[in-house]
Amino acid sequence: MIWGSWVALLVLCAAARAWETVEKAASDLRQLLVDDTTFYTASLGSVSNDGAMAISAEYYAPCFNASLTAQVDGAREGDLLFLALPVSGVWRGTLAPNASASLLVHANADPNVVDVRHSTTSPAGRQQWAPRRPEWRRGMPSKARTNMHGTMHVVPAGHPATDALQACFTHYHPDAAAWEPGSRLSPHLAKWARFAPERIYYVGGFGDEHYIGDIPVDMYRAETPSLYVQ
């Protein structure tokens, strides 16, 4: 009897751990990066020569779709576009030769912002938390976040894709037009930079519901983000 109970418990635990596959997590990650409730912001980190970590909040834009990747040498779907200002120590670090970059992106931590993975649609058509979703499963710990390690690649000034990069980035961040490359409103040098992920760690939320672990980069790139449909 005791043995049977242990077997049943192990089966339940295994089922809970398998609730979300790595493939589903890769899809959700691509979706996270186009979620407007994040305001397309990320924490960008680099390590200086003396081993000190520098971190800053930065805008990113999920611009590298099939069309734009064809215009930029080396670009692949899933790369992210940044507006780099080398006046910043973080940017000097990430743009240095042979440097790497670390990127943290997370879902909106506000419990009032509904996680679409655990939502329903009201009779009036509004997205709302699933009725049985407890309060303690609505905050930041229950939501998705990712730590991506990779490299930054500067897009040379005058590149044929410059206009397309500018149009895409300012679509997501209209205010960035004030300090984009060539802007007369900014005193600082600016460059377009492409982040290419090489290693991805993902936390989908609580482990009894979502995947936690590494996501293969090729699997991440193969996914196509789309709007959630209830």
C-alpha positions as CSV (number, residue, x, y, z in Angstrom):
1,M,0.0,0.0,0.0
2,I,2.8,2.4,1.0
3,W,4.7,1.4,-2.2
4,G,1.7,2.1,-4.3
5,S,1.3,5.5,-2.8
6,W,4.9,6.4,-3.5
7,V,4.5,5.3,-7.1
8,A,1.4,7.4,-7.5
9,L,3.3,10.4,-6.0
10,L,6.2,9.9,-8.3
11,V,3.9,9.8,-11.3
12,L,2.2,13.0,-10.2
13,C,5.6,14.7,-9.7
14,A,6.8,13.6,-13.1
15,A,3.6,14.9,-14.7
16,A,4.0,18.2,-13.0
17,R,7.6,18.5,-14.2
18,A,6.5,17.7,-17.7
19,W,3.7,20.2,-17.8
20,E,5.6,22.4,-20.3
21,T,8.0,21.1,-22.9
22,V,11.2,22.9,-24.0
23,E,9.6,23.4,-27.4
24,K,6.7,25.2,-25.8
25,A,9.1,27.3,-23.7
26,A,11.0,28.3,-26.8
27,S,7.8,29.4,-28.4
28,D,6.8,31.4,-25.3
29,L,10.2,33.0,-25.1
30,R,9.9,34.3,-28.7
31,Q,6.5,35.6,-27.7
32,L,7.9,37.3,-24.6
33,L,10.3,39.3,-26.7
34,V,7.4,40.8,-28.7
35,D,5.2,41.4,-25.7
36,D,4.4,45.1,-25.5
37,T,3.8,45.0,-21.8
38,T,7.6,44.6,-21.4
39,F,8.0,48.0,-23.2
40,Y,10.8,46.2,-25.1
41,T,13.3,46.9,-22.3
42,A,16.1,44.7,-21.1
43,S,19.0,44.7,-18.6
44,L,22.2,44.6,-20.5
45,G,25.4,43.5,-18.8
46,S,29.1,43.3,-19.6
47,V,32.3,42.5,-17.7
48,S,35.2,44.9,-17.7
49,N,38.9,43.9,-18.0
50,D,39.2,44.1,-14.2
51,G,36.3,41.7,-13.7
52,A,33.7,44.3,-12.7
53,M,30.1,43.8,-13.9
54,A,28.4,46.7,-15.5
55,I,24.6,46.6,-16.0
56,S,22.2,49.1,-17.5
57,A,18.6,49.2,-18.7
58,E,18.4,49.4,-22.5
59,Y,15.8,49.4,-25.3
60,Y,15.7,46.5,-27.7
61,A,13.6,45.8,-30.7
62,P,12.7,42.4,-32.1
63,C,13.4,43.5,-35.7
64,F,15.2,40.5,-37.2
65,N,12.5,38.7,-39.1
66,A,13.0,37.0,-42.4
67,S,13.0,40.2,-44.3
68,L,15.6,42.1,-42.3
69,T,17.9,39.2,-41.7
70,A,18.3,39.0,-45.5
71,Q,19.6,42.6,-45.5
72,V,22.2,42.3,-42.7
73,D,25.2,40.1,-43.1
74,G,25.3,37.4,-40.4
75,A,21.9,38.2,-39.0
76,R,19.5,35.4,-38.1
77,E,15.9,35.3,-36.9
78,G,15.7,35.9,-33.2
79,D,18.6,38.4,-33.1
80,L,17.7,41.6,-31.4
81,L,18.4,45.2,-32.4
82,F,19.9,47.7,-30.0
83,L,20.8,51.4,-30.3
84,A,24.3,51.5,-28.8
85,L,25.8,54.7,-27.3
86,P,29.5,54.1,-26.6
87,V,29.5,57.0,-24.1
88,S,28.1,54.3,-21.7
89,G,30.6,52.0,-20.0
90,V,28.3,49.1,-20.6
91,W,28.3,49.7,-24.3
92,R,32.1,50.2,-24.4
93,G,32.3,46.8,-22.7
94,T,29.9,44.9,-24.9
95,L,31.3,46.4,-28.1
96,A,34.9,45.7,-27.3
97,P,36.8,43.1,-29.4
98,N,36.0,39.5,-28.3
99,A,33.5,40.7,-25.7
100,S,30.3,39.0,-24.7
101,A,27.0,40.4,-23.5
102,S,24.4,39.2,-21.1
103,L,20.8,40.1,-21.5
104,L,17.9,39.8,-19.0
105,V,14.3,40.2,-20.2
106,H,11.3,39.6,-18.0
107,A,7.6,39.8,-18.2
108,N,5.8,42.8,-16.7
109,A,6.0,42.2,-12.9
110,D,2.8,44.1,-12.1
111,P,0.2,41.5,-10.8
112,N,-2.5,43.6,-12.6
113,V,-0.9,42.8,-15.9
114,V,-2.5,39.5,-16.9
115,D,-0.2,36.6,-18.0
116,V,-1.9,35.4,-21.2
117,R,-0.8,31.9,-20.4
118,H,-3.2,31.8,-17.5
119,S,-6.0,34.0,-18.7
120,T,-9.6,33.9,-20.0
121,T,-11.6,36.4,-21.9
122,S,-14.5,38.1,-20.2
123,P,-18.0,38.3,-21.8
124,A,-17.1,41.9,-22.7
125,G,-14.0,40.7,-24.6
126,R,-11.4,41.8,-22.0
127,Q,-8.5,39.6,-21.0
128,Q,-8.5,38.6,-17.4
129,W,-6.9,36.2,-15.0
130,A,-8.3,32.7,-15.0
131,P,-11.0,32.7,-12.2
132,R,-9.2,30.1,-10.1
133,R,-5.8,31.7,-10.4
134,P,-4.7,32.5,-6.8
135,E,-3.2,35.9,-6.0
136,W,0.2,34.5,-5.2
137,R,0.5,33.1,-8.7
138,R,0.0,36.5,-10.4
139,G,3.2,38.3,-9.5
140,M,6.7,38.4,-10.9
141,P,7.9,34.9,-9.7
142,S,5.1,33.2,-11.7
143,K,5.9,35.0,-14.9
144,A,8.5,34.4,-17.6
145,R,12.0,35.7,-17.8
146,T,15.2,34.8,-19.6
147,N,18.9,35.3,-19.4
148,M,20.6,35.3,-22.8
149,H,24.3,35.3,-23.4
150,G,25.8,36.3,-26.7
151,T,27.7,38.9,-28.7
152,M,27.0,42.3,-30.1
153,H,27.7,43.1,-33.7
154,V,27.8,46.7,-34.9
155,V,26.1,47.4,-38.2
156,P,28.5,49.7,-40.1
157,A,27.4,53.3,-40.7
158,G,26.0,53.7,-44.1
159,H,24.9,50.1,-44.4
160,P,22.1,49.6,-47.0
161,A,19.7,48.4,-44.3
162,T,20.2,51.5,-42.1
163,D,16.8,53.0,-43.0
164,A,15.0,49.7,-42.4
165,L,16.7,49.3,-39.0
166,Q,15.8,52.9,-38.0
167,A,12.2,52.5,-39.1
168,C,11.8,49.2,-37.1
169,F,13.5,50.4,-34.0
170,T,11.6,53.7,-33.8
171,H,8.4,51.8,-34.4
172,Y,8.9,50.1,-31.0
173,H,10.6,53.2,-29.5
174,P,9.4,56.4,-31.1
175,D,11.4,58.5,-28.6
176,A,14.7,56.9,-29.7
177,A,14.5,59.0,-32.9
178,A,16.1,61.8,-30.8
179,W,19.3,59.9,-30.3
180,E,19.5,57.5,-33.3
181,P,22.7,57.6,-35.5
182,G,22.9,61.0,-37.2
183,S,20.4,62.7,-35.0
184,R,21.1,66.4,-34.5
185,L,19.2,66.3,-31.2
186,S,21.8,64.2,-29.4
187,P,25.4,65.1,-28.6
188,H,26.5,61.5,-28.4
189,L,27.7,59.0,-31.0
190,A,25.2,56.2,-31.6
191,K,25.5,52.9,-33.5
192,W,23.1,50.2,-34.5
193,A,24.1,46.9,-32.9
194,R,22.7,43.4,-33.4
195,F,22.6,41.0,-30.4
196,A,23.2,37.4,-31.4
197,P,22.3,34.9,-28.6
198,E,24.6,32.0,-28.1
199,R,23.2,30.5,-24.8
200,I,19.7,30.9,-23.3
201,Y,18.5,30.1,-19.9
202,Y,14.7,30.4,-19.3
203,V,12.5,30.5,-16.3
204,G,8.9,30.2,-17.4
205,G,7.5,30.8,-13.9
206,F,6.8,28.3,-11.1
207,G,8.3,25.0,-11.9
208,D,5.1,23.0,-11.3
209,E,3.6,24.8,-14.3
210,H,6.4,26.0,-16.6
211,Y,9.7,24.9,-18.0
212,I,12.9,26.0,-16.3
213,G,16.3,25.4,-17.9
214,D,18.3,25.9,-21.0
215,I,16.7,26.4,-24.4
216,P,18.7,25.4,-27.5
217,V,19.4,28.5,-29.6
218,D,18.5,26.8,-32.8
219,M,15.1,25.8,-31.3
220,Y,14.6,29.4,-30.2
221,R,15.4,30.7,-33.6
222,A,13.1,28.3,-35.4
223,E,10.0,29.6,-33.5
224,T,7.9,32.4,-35.0
225,P,6.3,34.8,-32.5
226,S,2.6,35.5,-33.0
227,L,-0.2,37.1,-31.0
228,Y,-1.8,34.9,-28.4
229,V,-5.3,34.0,-29.4
230,Q,-7.7,33.1,-26.6
